Amino acid sequence: MSDIVSDDLNINSEEVAKEGASEKKQKKGRNAFILLLNILMTGTAGWKDLRRSRLTPEQTAAGCFYPIVALASACRFSDWFYLPEFNLSTTLVNAVSIFASFFFSYFAVQVVCRWLFPYVAKTKTDTPYFKLIVQYALASLALFWIPAEVLPILEPLTVFLPIWTAFIITKGIRFLRLPEQYHNRCMVTIVVTVIVMPYLFMWLSELIF
């Protein structure tokens, strides 16, 4: 009898351990930032993992997009180490401008793409997956922004990193299921607007402030 009870306890403990490992693996797979790194490194496979994670745009914004943009903005204060004429108020305005540029770009890209997409594809801009594409593409740009802020000597190299952003967009857009005849047109529209929009807002903020 005691042997049976012992076997039951062992079986139950093994099941609990397996469930715990499975739950831990699932949580790891649902980490929005890890999914971004996966997309940057593996392209199509990363986008597949993102779709399987079933994360909402609100979850990825809180877990990845906003934190990365906030970090990119905070890195503006690294000028304190390089510029003898460092001005706190000016730097603060610049940092806020960086955050605001990426933040408003997220919404502006959706509006512009909805306007430029052909009529049969406009509804795609309202889907959660389209918002995820825009978020992760902009998050990659913000992530590439950080090395140039922290180490200005790397800035000439980071100029070419938006090409990587364009590359991951081309790998993720296939899951948007656009009409075949308009696929390339919509892809170019997304790539151009995602890359141009943050710099456009930053330029406008420089004119205003």
RAJO-V277524 format. One record per run of one state. SS is the DSSP state (@ for helix, = for strand, . for the rest). FROM is the first residue (numbers start at 0). LEN is the number of residues. If there is no record, write none. Layout:
SS:FROM:LEN ; SS:FROM:LEN
This chain:
.:0:1 ; @:1:28 ; .:29:2 ; @:31:11 ; .:42:1 ; @:43:10 ; .:53:3 ; @:56:25 ; .:81:6 ; @:87:29 ; .:116:2 ; @:118:8 ; .:126:1 ; @:127:23 ; .:150:1 ; @:151:7 ; .:158:3 ; @:161:15 ; .:176:3 ; @:179:29 ; .:208:1
